[in-house]
């Protein structure tokens, strides 16, 4: 889903990817429209690096992101599958297994990124 990142979204992006000086997607040259896909695809250098970035978030920020994912505001469709699993594991640990299962189900039901016309 295309959206403009809010101030809070940009704060979370800075926590996850402090190296971001400008919220422009290197692939498209447009502003990022989601928080997690850029971290997964452009900034995390490994699965362990992605997990370390997610672990830096407060419980409040994790809840906020989970809520955005579950209401369809935050796209996870273009994330690497292994990063979605790591995110879901962290959500299960810190919020609930139900929220984590719902996020995995949303990812599994989604259109693969390669087939989308509005890539993140």
N, C-alpha and C positions, 0 to 999 in steps of 0.2 A: 504494500500500500504506500503510495507516494504521500509524503507529509513533510512539513517543515519542522525541524527539531526545535523544541522549546528550550528555554534557558536551563531547566533542570536536565533535559536530555543532553545538552552540551556539557553540563557539569559532569554527568556520568561518563560521557565519552572521554572527557579529560582524565577521569580517574582510570578508566580502562586503557586509554592510549594517550599518556601524557605527552608523547612526542608529536601529537597532532597540533600543528600550528595554525592550520586553516582547515575548516570542515568541508573541503572539496574532495570528492572521490577521485583518486588518481586515474581510474579507468575511464570515467566519463567527463571529468572536469566540472561536474555539477555538484551542488551541495549534497552531503550525505542525507538520505531520507530515512535512515534507520540507525540505530546505535550498534547493534550486535554484528550484523554482516560485515561492516568495515573492519571491526576488531578481528573477526574471524579470518577474513580474506586478505586484509592489507597490513595489519600490524602484528598479530600474533605470529611468532616465528616457529612455534611447535605446539603440540597439544598441552604440554606442561606450561608453556608460556601463556596460552589462552586461559588455562585453569588458574594460574597465578594472578592473572588480571582480574578474573571473576571473583576470586577470593578477596581482593582488595575492597570490594563493594560492601557497604553496610547492609544489615538486614533490611532496613527501610528501602534502600536502593534496589536490592534483589526483589523485594515485594513489588516495588513500582514496576520494574522491568517485567516480572511475571504477569502482572496485571495488564500491561500493555500488550504482551504477547497473546494472552488469553482473550483480550477484547478485539484483537486483530489490528491494533494500532502499530505495534512493532513487528516487523517482518523477520522471520527466521528462515524463510525458504531458501535463501541463497547462502546460508551458512554451511560450513563443512559439517557433515553428519556427525563426525566424532566430537565436534565442538558443541553440537546440540545435546549430545549425550552427557558431556561434561557439565554443561549448564544445567541440564535436568537433574543430574546427580547433586549438584550444589543446591538447587531449589528443593529437592527432596530432603536434603540434610538440614536446611535452614528454614524452610517454610512448611512444605507438606509433600508427601508422596502423591497425593491426588493432583496437586498442581503440576508436579513433574510429569506424571502420566499423561495429563491433558496436553502438555506442551509437546511431548513425544508424539502423541496422536495427531496433533495439528501438523507437525512437521511431516509425518508419514502420509497424511492425507493431502498435503499441498502439491502444487505443480512444481516439478523440478525446475530449478533456476534456468537451465538451458532452454526451456520451452517458454519462458516468460518474455513479455515485451517490455516490462517495466522493471528491469533489474535494479537491485540496490547498489 
